Amino acid sequence: MPKQPTTVDEYLAIGCGRCPLGGTPDCKVHNFEPELKALRAILLESNLSEEIKWSVPCYTYNGANVLLLSAFKDYCCLSFFKGALMNDPHNILIQPTANTQASRLIRFEQGDAQKITRMADTLQVYILDAIRVEDTGLEYSYKSTEQYEMPDELLSKFEDDPQFQAAFEALTPGRQRGYLLHFSSAKKSETRIRRIEKYMSNIFEGIGLHDRY
């Protein structure tokens, strides 16, 4: 397992360490080093505190998570935890997927370092608005787990194994939603069954789909 960073400087040097490419020249963080550094410079001028959470730079306000600074395969971004509640006068906030609820991204590609510098004032406005959302105590109204599709294959497993149903219902709502979205996204019944069976032991142990263990 590659080393995971404990500081943002380490993140920029070795990556997040959550895949085998961490600490190697092929780590995706190195593809966006100028852009990440430009974004970090803007963030350090804000009223946010800099930390490492989930192996990536996280910026907080009075202890509350406001945004992440991350690199992916094709882009790097600022990811606002409550972006759906923010103002977007420049129409630059992106909903990552159709199932994403509260978070929104501002994406940048390779070669955008100068663009980021030119956008510094605009980005500061968005950061200030994210702080406003947090400071005023606004909360996003998440869809309840009951509003998500419950695959027939999962219901069948519940009928066959009530203890499995109890274990699933004992999961936090967020963990339940993660599994429901993953199971339901498979087009074929046999694929849904394989996915459910693959994660049954994790569900019994109270482990979420994206938990590190």
Secondary structure, DSSP 8 states (H G I E B T S, - for coil): -----SSHHHHHHH---SSTTTTSTT-GGGGGHHHHHHHHHHHHTSS-EEEEETTEEEEEETTEEEEEEEE-SS-EEEEETTGGGS--TTS--B-SSTT--S-EEEEE-TT-HHHHHHTHHHHHHHHHHHHHHHHTT-------GGGS---HHHHHHHHH-HHHHHHHHTS-HHHHHHHHHHHHT-SSHHHHHHHHHHHHHHHHTT--TT---
